[in-house]
Amino acid sequence: MLKLGDISAVIFDMDGLVLDTERTYLIAWQQAAETMGFAPPAAFWQSLSGLGGKDIMLKLAAAGGEGFDLPHFNQLCGSYWREYVQEHGIALRRGVLELLDYLLEQGLPYGLATNSPAANAHECLRLAGISEAFALVVTRDDVLLPKPSPDLFLNAAERLQVPVAQCLVLEDSHTGIVAAHQAGARSVLVPSAASVDPLTLALCDGVADDLLQVLALLKL
């Protein structure tokens, strides 16, 4: 059972945890793939959850096979994604604002650590209407290696001035939970996918349906 007294700071993932961006990326990826006549199974798209950009590109190139035009795919993705988010915005995941309000009330420091580059992260936060919500945003640009390396969480803990073992990491993906475990942080999985790898469950300290349930756990 997670106890508030055991936790001195909270570190949030962004994509799929705070923001429903993964759905927007998936829409853009699938539109680009369809345009190029590339149709991998649904499990392939799910396997990209939580990965950094370079790893995503490597998997796309491998799945597309010889001759797959990755630069053209990226160009199409960017165009489709921007078209979609400019029309629809980016939705917040359930419980984000309530949990942030509670952390402020309790005086618990918090930050965001994402595999996204800084420009993308800040654009997504702006499109979701919460560009000022996180005083600390650690991005792929701030570290040597992305998740599943622990670098992002170690960097965030250092900048929050809290030992990483006293940090609670909130993540939605296996990749993020592995990074939190490697860093030595506590972690709760708030899955964005329908199925969860048993190894992910073994590595995290708890599972919640959404951030409102995380809030309830902290209040206990």
PyRosetta script that sets phi, psi and omega in degrees:
from pyrosetta import init, pose_from_sequence

init()
pose = pose_from_sequence("MLKLGDISAVIFDMDGLVLDTERTYLIAWQQAAETMGFAPPAAFWQSLSGLGGKDIMLKLAAAGGEGFDLPHFNQLCGSYWREYVQEHGIALRRGVLELLDYLLEQGLPYGLATNSPAANAHECLRLAGISEAFALVVTRDDVLLPKPSPDLFLNAAERLQVPVAQCLVLEDSHTGIVAAHQAGARSVLVPSAASVDPLTLALCDGVADDLLQVLALLKL")
pose.set_psi(1, 127.1)
pose.set_omega(1, 177.3)
pose.set_phi(2, -73.4)
pose.set_psi(2, 137.6)
pose.set_omega(2, 178.9)
pose.set_phi(3, -125.4)
pose.set_psi(3, 137.1)
pose.set_omega(3, -177.9)
pose.set_phi(4, -57.7)
pose.set_psi(4, -35.5)
pose.set_omega(4, -178.8)
pose.set_phi(5, -65.1)
pose.set_psi(5, -20.4)
pose.set_omega(5, -179.9)
pose.set_phi(6, -85.2)
pose.set_psi(6, -9.2)
pose.set_omega(6, -170.5)
pose.set_phi(7, -119.2)
pose.set_psi(7, 129.0)
pose.set_omega(7, -179.2)
pose.set_phi(8, -110.4)
pose.set_psi(8, -9.1)
pose.set_omega(8, 178.2)
pose.set_phi(9, -162.5)
pose.set_psi(9, 158.7)
pose.set_omega(9, 179.1)
pose.set_phi(10, -125.9)
pose.set_psi(10, 134.0)
pose.set_omega(10, 178.1)
pose.set_phi(11, -118.2)
pose.set_psi(11, 122.5)
pose.set_omega(11, -178.6)
pose.set_phi(12, -98.4)
pose.set_psi(12, 139.2)
pose.set_omega(12, 161.1)
pose.set_phi(13, -74.0)
pose.set_psi(13, 167.6)
pose.set_omega(13, 178.6)
pose.set_phi(14, -107.5)
pose.set_psi(14, -66.3)
pose.set_omega(14, -173.6)
pose.set_phi(15, -67.6)
pose.set_psi(15, 120.2)
pose.set_omega(15, 177.5)
pose.set_phi(16, 86.5)
pose.set_psi(16, -10.8)
pose.set_omega(16, -177.9)
pose.set_phi(17, -113.9)
pose.set_psi(17, -56.6)
pose.set_omega(17, 175.1)
pose.set_phi(18, -89.6)
pose.set_psi(18, -45.2)
pose.set_omega(18, -177.8)
pose.set_phi(19, -114.5)
pose.set_psi(19, 145.5)
pose.set_omega(19, 177.1)
pose.set_phi(20, -85.8)
pose.set_psi(20, 50.7)
pose.set_omega(20, -177.7)
pose.set_phi(21, -77.7)
pose.set_psi(21, -30.8)
pose.set_omega(21, -175.7)
pose.set_phi(22, -59.0)
pose.set_psi(22, -34.9)
pose.set_omega(22, 177.4)
pose.set_phi(23, -65.2)
pose.set_psi(23, -38.7)
pose.set_omega(23, -179.9)
pose.set_phi(24, -69.7)
pose.set_psi(24, -38.1)
pose.set_omega(24, 177.1)
pose.set_phi(25, -64.4)
pose.set_psi(25, -42.1)
pose.set_omega(25, -178.9)
pose.set_phi(26, -61.5)
pose.set_psi(26, -42.6)
pose.set_omega(26, 178.1)
pose.set_phi(27, -59.6)
pose.set_psi(27, -45.4)
pose.set_omega(27, -179.1)
pose.set_phi(28, -66.7)
pose.set_psi(28, -43.6)
pose.set_omega(28, 178.7)
pose.set_phi(29, -59.1)
pose.set_psi(29, -46.0)
pose.set_omega(29, -176.8)
pose.set_phi(30, -67.9)
pose.set_psi(30, -37.7)
pose.set_omega(30, 176.8)
pose.set_phi(31, -64.1)
pose.set_psi(31, -43.8)
pose.set_omega(31, 179.3)
pose.set_phi(32, -64.3)
pose.set_psi(32, -42.9)
pose.set_omega(32, 179.8)
pose.set_phi(33, -62.6)
pose.set_psi(33, -43.2)
pose.set_omega(33, 179.2)
pose.set_phi(34, -62.5)
pose.set_psi(34, -41.7)
pose.set_omega(34, 178.7)
pose.set_phi(35, -59.9)
pose.set_psi(35, -34.7)
pose.set_omega(35, -177.2)
pose.set_phi(36, -94.6)
pose.set_psi(36, 4.2)
pose.set_omega(36, 179.7)
pose.set_phi(37, 71.6)
pose.set_psi(37, 30.1)
pose.set_omega(37, -176.7)
pose.set_phi(38, -112.5)
pose.set_psi(38, 118.7)
pose.set_omega(38, -173.0)
pose.set_phi(39, -134.3)
pose.set_psi(39, 73.8)
pose.set_omega(39, 175.9)
pose.set_phi(40, -71.6)
pose.set_psi(40, 161.2)
pose.set_omega(40, 179.8)
pose.set_phi(41, -68.7)
pose.set_psi(41, 163.8)
pose.set_omega(41, -178.4)
pose.set_phi(42, -57.8)
pose.set_psi(42, -35.6)
pose.set_omega(42, -178.8)
pose.set_phi(43, -61.5)
pose.set_psi(43, -30.3)
pose.set_omega(43, 178.9)
pose.set_phi(44, -65.4)
pose.set_psi(44, -46.1)
pose.set_omega(44, 179.9)
pose.set_phi(45, -62.7)
pose.set_psi(45, -39.4)
pose.set_omega(45, 179.2)
pose.set_phi(46, -64.0)
pose.set_psi(46, -31.1)
pose.set_omega(46, -177.7)
pose.set_phi(47, -69.4)
pose.set_psi(47, -13.2)
pose.set_omega(47, -179.5)
pose.set_phi(48, -83.8)
pose.set_psi(48, -10.5)
pose.set_omega(48, -175.6)
pose.set_phi(49, -58.6)
pose.set_psi(49, 127.1)
pose.set_omega(49, 175.6)
pose.set_phi(50, 84.2)
pose.set_psi(50, -8.9)
pose.set_omega(50, -177.6)
pose.set_phi(51, -78.5)
pose.set_psi(51, 155.7)
pose.set_omega(51, 173.7)
pose.set_phi(52, -76.0)
pose.set_psi(52, 164.8)
pose.set_omega(52, -175.5)
pose.set_phi(53, -56.8)
pose.set_psi(53, -42.5)
pose.set_omega(53, -178.4)
pose.set_phi(54, -63.3)
pose.set_psi(54, -43.5)
pose.set_omega(54, 179.8)
pose.set_phi(55, -66.3)
pose.set_psi(55, -37.0)
pose.set_omega(55, 177.0)
pose.set_phi(56, -62.2)
pose.set_psi(56, -44.5)
pose.set_omega(56, -179.9)
pose.set_phi(57, -63.5)
pose.set_psi(57, -39.1)
pose.set_omega(57, 178.4)
pose.set_phi(58, -62.8)
pose.set_psi(58, -42.5)
pose.set_omega(58, -180.0)
pose.set_phi(59, -68.3)
pose.set_psi(59, -38.8)
pose.set_omega(59, 178.2)
pose.set_phi(60, -64.1)
pose.set_psi(60, -44.1)
pose.set_omega(60, -179.9)
pose.set_phi(61, -62.3)
pose.set_psi(61, -41.9)
pose.set_omega(61, 179.9)
pose.set_phi(62, -66.2)
pose.set_psi(62, -41.4)
pose.set_omega(62, -179.0)
pose.set_phi(63, -70.2)
pose.set_psi(63, -34.7)
pose.set_omega(63, -179.0)
pose.set_phi(64, -72.5)
pose.set_psi(64, -24.8)
pose.set_omega(64, 177.7)
pose.set_phi(65, 82.2)
pose.set_psi(65, -178.9)
pose.set_omega(65, -177.5)
pose.set_phi(66, -60.3)
pose.set_psi(66, 134.0)
pose.set_omega(66, 178.1)
pose.set_phi(67, 88.7)
pose.set_psi(67, -3.4)
pose.set_omega(67, 179.5)
pose.set_phi(68, -66.7)
pose.set_psi(68, 126.8)
pose.set_omega(68, -175.7)
pose.set_phi(69, -87.6)
pose.set_psi(69, 87.2)
pose.set_omega(69, -176.4)
pose.set_phi(70, -65.1)
pose.set_psi(70, -42.7)
pose.set_omega(70, 177.6)
pose.set_phi(71, -58.5)
pose.set_psi(71, -39.9)
pose.set_omega(71, 178.4)
pose.set_phi(72, -67.2)
pose.set_psi(72, -39.7)
pose.set_omega(72, 177.3)
pose.set_phi(73, -59.4)
pose.set_psi(73, -45.7)
pose.set_omega(73, 179.6)
pose.set_phi(74, -62.7)
pose.set_psi(74, -40.0)
pose.set_omega(74, 178.9)
pose.set_phi(75, -62.7)
pose.set_psi(75, -45.0)
pose.set_omega(75, 178.2)
pose.set_phi(76, -63.6)
pose.set_psi(76, -43.8)
pose.set_omega(76, 179.9)
pose.set_phi(77, -58.1)
pose.set_psi(77, -47.8)
pose.set_omega(77, -179.3)
pose.set_phi(78, -59.5)
pose.set_psi(78, -41.8)
pose.set_omega(78, -179.6)
pose.set_phi(79, -66.6)
pose.set_psi(79, -46.8)
pose.set_omega(79, -179.5)
pose.set_phi(80, -66.0)
pose.set_psi(80, -40.6)
pose.set_omega(80, -179.0)
pose.set_phi(81, -63.6)
pose.set_psi(81, -47.9)
pose.set_omega(81, -178.0)
pose.set_phi(82, -64.4)
pose.set_psi(82, -38.4)
pose.set_omega(82, 177.4)
pose.set_phi(83, -60.7)
pose.set_psi(83, -42.8)
pose.set_omega(83, -177.9)
pose.set_phi(84, -68.9)
pose.set_psi(84, -48.3)
pose.set_omega(84, -174.2)
pose.set_phi(85, -73.0)
pose.set_psi(85, -28.8)
pose.set_omega(85, 176.6)
pose.set_phi(86, -66.2)
pose.set_psi(86, -31.9)
pose.set_omega(86, 178.6)
pose.set_phi(87, -83.5)
pose.set_psi(87, -41.2)
pose.set_omega(87, -171.4)
pose.set_phi(88, -107.3)
pose.set_psi(88, -13.6)
pose.set_omega(88, -173.7)
pose.set_phi(89, 71.5)
pose.set_psi(89, -168.6)
pose.set_omega(89, 176.6)
pose.set_phi(90, -125.6)
pose.set_psi(90, 125.5)
pose.set_omega(90, -176.7)
pose.set_phi(91, -79.7)
pose.set_psi(91, 148.3)
pose.set_omega(91, 171.2)
pose.set_phi(92, -82.7)
pose.set_psi(92, 147.3)
pose.set_omega(92, 173.1)
pose.set_phi(93, -75.7)
pose.set_psi(93, 153.0)
pose.set_omega(93, -174.9)
pose.set_phi(94, -59.6)
pose.set_psi(94, 128.4)
pose.set_omega(94, 174.0)
pose.set_phi(95, 95.3)
pose.set_psi(95, -3.9)
pose.set_omega(95, -176.6)
pose.set_phi(96, -59.0)
pose.set_psi(96, -53.3)
pose.set_omega(96, -174.4)
pose.set_phi(97, -66.9)
pose.set_psi(97, -38.6)
pose.set_omega(97, 179.4)
pose.set_phi(98, -63.9)
pose.set_psi(98, -41.2)
pose.set_omega(98, -179.6)
pose.set_phi(99, -68.6)
pose.set_psi(99, -41.3)
pose.set_omega(99, 178.4)
pose.set_phi(100, -63.3)
pose.set_psi(100, -40.9)
pose.set_omega(100, 177.8)
pose.set_phi(101, -60.7)
pose.set_psi(101, -41.2)
pose.set_omega(101, -179.2)
pose.set_phi(102, -65.6)
pose.set_psi(102, -42.8)
pose.set_omega(102, 179.6)
pose.set_phi(103, -63.1)
pose.set_psi(103, -38.7)
pose.set_omega(103, 176.3)
pose.set_phi(104, -63.9)
pose.set_psi(104, -43.1)
pose.set_omega(104, 178.9)
pose.set_phi(105, -60.8)
pose.set_psi(105, -39.2)
pose.set_omega(105, -177.1)
pose.set_phi(106, -83.4)
pose.set_psi(106, -8.4)
pose.set_omega(106, -178.2)
pose.set_phi(107, 71.8)
pose.set_psi(107, 24.9)
pose.set_omega(107, 178.7)
pose.set_phi(108, -89.3)
pose.set_psi(108, 124.6)
pose.set_omega(108, 177.0)
pose.set_phi(109, -67.8)
pose.set_psi(109, 151.7)
pose.set_omega(109, 179.1)
pose.set_phi(110, -151.8)
pose.set_psi(110, 160.6)
pose.set_omega(110, 178.5)
pose.set_phi(111, -155.6)
pose.set_psi(111, 179.1)
pose.set_omega(111, -178.6)
pose.set_phi(112, -123.0)
pose.set_psi(112, 137.3)
pose.set_omega(112, 179.9)
pose.set_phi(113, -132.5)
pose.set_psi(113, 115.1)
pose.set_omega(113, -172.6)
pose.set_phi(114, -131.3)
pose.set_psi(114, 148.6)
pose.set_omega(114, 174.8)
pose.set_phi(115, -73.1)
pose.set_psi(115, -10.9)
pose.set_omega(115, -179.7)
pose.set_phi(116, -71.3)
pose.set_psi(116, 148.0)
pose.set_omega(116, 171.0)
pose.set_phi(117, -62.8)
pose.set_psi(117, 158.4)
pose.set_omega(117, -174.7)
pose.set_phi(118, -57.3)
pose.set_psi(118, -45.6)
pose.set_omega(118, -177.3)
pose.set_phi(119, -60.4)
pose.set_psi(119, -43.0)
pose.set_omega(119, -179.9)
pose.set_phi(120, -67.6)
pose.set_psi(120, -42.4)
pose.set_omega(120, -177.6)
pose.set_phi(121, -61.7)
pose.set_psi(121, -47.6)
pose.set_omega(121, -177.7)
pose.set_phi(122, -69.0)
pose.set_psi(122, -32.8)
pose.set_omega(122, 175.9)
pose.set_phi(123, -65.3)
pose.set_psi(123, -42.9)
pose.set_omega(123, -179.8)
pose.set_phi(124, -65.1)
pose.set_psi(124, -42.6)
pose.set_omega(124, 178.3)
pose.set_phi(125, -62.6)
pose.set_psi(125, -38.3)
pose.set_omega(125, 178.4)
pose.set_phi(126, -66.4)
pose.set_psi(126, -44.3)
pose.set_omega(126, -179.4)
pose.set_phi(127, -65.3)
pose.set_psi(127, -25.8)
pose.set_omega(127, 177.7)
pose.set_phi(128, -87.4)
pose.set_psi(128, -5.5)
pose.set_omega(128, 178.0)
pose.set_phi(129, 80.7)
pose.set_psi(129, 19.1)
pose.set_omega(129, -179.1)
pose.set_phi(130, -129.1)
pose.set_psi(130, 38.7)
pose.set_omega(130, -176.4)
pose.set_phi(131, -63.1)
pose.set_psi(131, -21.5)
pose.set_omega(131, -179.1)
pose.set_phi(132, -103.0)
pose.set_psi(132, 4.0)
pose.set_omega(132, -171.8)
pose.set_phi(133, -72.2)
pose.set_psi(133, -28.9)
pose.set_omega(133, -176.2)
pose.set_phi(134, -117.6)
pose.set_psi(134, 112.6)
pose.set_omega(134, 176.9)
pose.set_phi(135, -68.1)
pose.set_psi(135, -29.9)
pose.set_omega(135, 178.9)
pose.set_phi(136, -114.3)
pose.set_psi(136, 119.4)
pose.set_omega(136, 175.1)
pose.set_phi(137, -128.0)
pose.set_psi(137, 110.5)
pose.set_omega(137, 178.2)
pose.set_phi(138, -100.8)
pose.set_psi(138, 127.6)
pose.set_omega(138, -174.2)
pose.set_phi(139, -122.8)
pose.set_psi(139, 176.5)
pose.set_omega(139, 178.3)
pose.set_phi(140, -55.2)
pose.set_psi(140, -29.2)
pose.set_omega(140, -178.2)
pose.set_phi(141, -71.0)
pose.set_psi(141, -15.5)
pose.set_omega(141, -174.6)
pose.set_phi(142, -92.4)
pose.set_psi(142, -7.9)
pose.set_omega(142, -173.0)
pose.set_phi(143, -132.8)
pose.set_psi(143, 164.7)
pose.set_omega(143, 179.0)
pose.set_phi(144, -73.3)
pose.set_psi(144, -44.1)
pose.set_omega(144, -175.7)
pose.set_phi(145, -127.5)
pose.set_psi(145, 142.3)
pose.set_omega(145, 177.7)
pose.set_phi(146, -81.7)
pose.set_psi(146, 173.7)
pose.set_omega(146, 170.4)
pose.set_phi(147, -57.3)
pose.set_psi(147, 140.7)
pose.set_omega(147, 17.2)
pose.set_phi(148, -83.9)
pose.set_psi(148, 5.8)
pose.set_omega(148, 170.1)
pose.set_phi(149, -63.0)
pose.set_psi(149, 150.0)
pose.set_omega(149, -179.8)
pose.set_phi(150, -79.5)
pose.set_psi(150, -1.6)
pose.set_omega(150, -169.4)
pose.set_phi(151, -52.7)
pose.set_psi(151, -45.8)
pose.set_omega(151, -176.6)
pose.set_phi(152, -60.8)
pose.set_psi(152, -43.2)
pose.set_omega(152, -177.7)
pose.set_phi(153, -73.7)
pose.set_psi(153, -35.6)
pose.set_omega(153, 176.1)
pose.set_phi(154, -65.0)
pose.set_psi(154, -40.7)
pose.set_omega(154, 177.9)
pose.set_phi(155, -63.7)
pose.set_psi(155, -45.4)
pose.set_omega(155, -179.1)
pose.set_phi(156, -63.4)
pose.set_psi(156, -43.8)
pose.set_omega(156, -180.0)
pose.set_phi(157, -61.5)
pose.set_psi(157, -42.3)
pose.set_omega(157, 179.3)
pose.set_phi(158, -61.9)
pose.set_psi(158, -43.0)
pose.set_omega(158, -177.6)
pose.set_phi(159, -74.4)
pose.set_psi(159, -25.3)
pose.set_omega(159, 173.0)
pose.set_phi(160, -80.2)
pose.set_psi(160, -10.3)
pose.set_omega(160, 179.9)
pose.set_phi(161, 61.7)
pose.set_psi(161, 43.0)
pose.set_omega(161, 178.8)
pose.set_phi(162, -132.9)
pose.set_psi(162, 134.5)
pose.set_omega(162, 175.4)
pose.set_phi(163, -55.8)
pose.set_psi(163, 137.5)
pose.set_omega(163, -174.8)
pose.set_phi(164, -60.7)
pose.set_psi(164, -29.4)
pose.set_omega(164, 178.9)
pose.set_phi(165, -66.3)
pose.set_psi(165, -18.0)
pose.set_omega(165, 178.1)
pose.set_phi(166, -99.6)
pose.set_psi(166, 9.0)
pose.set_omega(166, 178.7)
pose.set_phi(167, -97.6)
pose.set_psi(167, 140.4)
pose.set_omega(167, 171.8)
pose.set_phi(168, -102.3)
pose.set_psi(168, 120.2)
pose.set_omega(168, 176.9)
pose.set_phi(169, -97.7)
pose.set_psi(169, 131.9)
pose.set_omega(169, 176.9)
pose.set_phi(170, -109.6)
pose.set_psi(170, 121.0)
pose.set_omega(170, -173.4)
pose.set_phi(171, -137.9)
pose.set_psi(171, 156.2)
pose.set_omega(171, 178.2)
pose.set_phi(172, -113.7)
pose.set_psi(172, -5.7)
pose.set_omega(172, -173.1)
pose.set_phi(173, -126.9)
pose.set_psi(173, 160.1)
pose.set_omega(173, 175.6)
pose.set_phi(174, -60.7)
pose.set_psi(174, -42.8)
pose.set_omega(174, -179.4)
pose.set_phi(175, -56.5)
pose.set_psi(175, -44.3)
pose.set_omega(175, -179.7)
pose.set_phi(176, -68.4)
pose.set_psi(176, -39.0)
pose.set_omega(176, 179.4)
pose.set_phi(177, -66.7)
pose.set_psi(177, -38.8)
pose.set_omega(177, 176.0)
pose.set_phi(178, -60.2)
pose.set_psi(178, -43.6)
pose.set_omega(178, 179.6)
pose.set_phi(179, -62.8)
pose.set_psi(179, -42.5)
pose.set_omega(179, 179.0)
pose.set_phi(180, -63.6)
pose.set_psi(180, -42.6)
pose.set_omega(180, 179.2)
pose.set_phi(181, -63.1)
pose.set_psi(181, -43.9)
pose.set_omega(181, 179.6)
pose.set_phi(182, -63.5)
pose.set_psi(182, -32.7)
pose.set_omega(182, -179.2)
pose.set_phi(183, -75.3)
pose.set_psi(183, -21.5)
pose.set_omega(183, -177.2)
pose.set_phi(184, 90.3)
pose.set_psi(184, 18.5)
pose.set_omega(184, 179.7)
pose.set_phi(185, -90.7)
pose.set_psi(185, 159.8)
pose.set_omega(185, 167.2)
pose.set_phi(186, -73.5)
pose.set_psi(186, 154.6)
pose.set_omega(186, -179.4)
pose.set_phi(187, -150.5)
pose.set_psi(187, 147.8)
pose.set_omega(187, 172.1)
pose.set_phi(188, -125.9)
pose.set_psi(188, 131.5)
pose.set_omega(188, 177.3)
pose.set_phi(189, -91.0)
pose.set_psi(189, 127.2)
pose.set_omega(189, 172.1)
pose.set_phi(190, -118.8)
pose.set_psi(190, 85.8)
pose.set_omega(190, -166.7)
pose.set_phi(191, -64.0)
pose.set_psi(191, 138.8)
pose.set_omega(191, 175.3)
pose.set_phi(192, -99.9)
pose.set_psi(192, -10.8)
pose.set_omega(192, 178.6)
pose.set_phi(193, -104.0)
pose.set_psi(193, 156.2)
pose.set_omega(193, -177.0)
pose.set_phi(194, -67.3)
pose.set_psi(194, -36.8)
pose.set_omega(194, -179.5)
pose.set_phi(195, -110.3)
pose.set_psi(195, 147.8)
pose.set_omega(195, -178.0)
pose.set_phi(196, -122.8)
pose.set_psi(196, 131.7)
pose.set_omega(196, 177.2)
pose.set_phi(197, -64.3)
pose.set_psi(197, 128.8)
pose.set_omega(197, 177.6)
pose.set_phi(198, -55.5)
pose.set_psi(198, -30.2)
pose.set_omega(198, 178.3)
pose.set_phi(199, -65.6)
pose.set_psi(199, -35.3)
pose.set_omega(199, 177.7)
pose.set_phi(200, -61.6)
pose.set_psi(200, -44.4)
pose.set_omega(200, 179.7)
pose.set_phi(201, -62.6)
pose.set_psi(201, -35.7)
pose.set_omega(201, -179.4)
pose.set_phi(202, -70.0)
pose.set_psi(202, -26.9)
pose.set_omega(202, -175.6)
pose.set_phi(203, -89.8)
pose.set_psi(203, -21.7)
pose.set_omega(203, -175.9)
pose.set_phi(204, -96.3)
pose.set_psi(204, 168.2)
pose.set_omega(204, -178.3)
pose.set_phi(205, -95.6)
pose.set_psi(205, -8.5)
pose.set_omega(205, -179.6)
pose.set_phi(206, -176.8)
pose.set_psi(206, 165.8)
pose.set_omega(206, 179.1)
pose.set_phi(207, -132.5)
pose.set_psi(207, 138.8)
pose.set_omega(207, 178.1)
pose.set_phi(208, -134.7)
pose.set_psi(208, 149.2)
pose.set_omega(208, 179.6)
pose.set_phi(209, -69.8)
pose.set_psi(209, -34.3)
pose.set_omega(209, -179.6)
pose.set_phi(210, -160.9)
pose.set_psi(210, -178.3)
pose.set_omega(210, -176.9)
pose.set_phi(211, -74.0)
pose.set_psi(211, -20.1)
pose.set_omega(211, 172.2)
pose.set_phi(212, -65.6)
pose.set_psi(212, -36.8)
pose.set_omega(212, 177.7)
pose.set_phi(213, -71.1)
pose.set_psi(213, -34.7)
pose.set_omega(213, 173.2)
pose.set_phi(214, -60.8)
pose.set_psi(214, -43.5)
pose.set_omega(214, 177.9)
pose.set_phi(215, -58.6)
pose.set_psi(215, -43.3)
pose.set_omega(215, 178.9)
pose.set_phi(216, -63.3)
pose.set_psi(216, -39.5)
pose.set_omega(216, 178.4)
pose.set_phi(217, -63.6)
pose.set_psi(217, -42.3)
pose.set_omega(217, 179.9)
pose.set_phi(218, -66.1)
pose.set_psi(218, -36.8)
pose.set_omega(218, -179.6)
pose.set_phi(219, -68.2)
pose.set_psi(219, -23.8)
pose.set_omega(219, 177.1)
pose.set_phi(220, -67.2)
pose.dump_pdb("model.pdb")
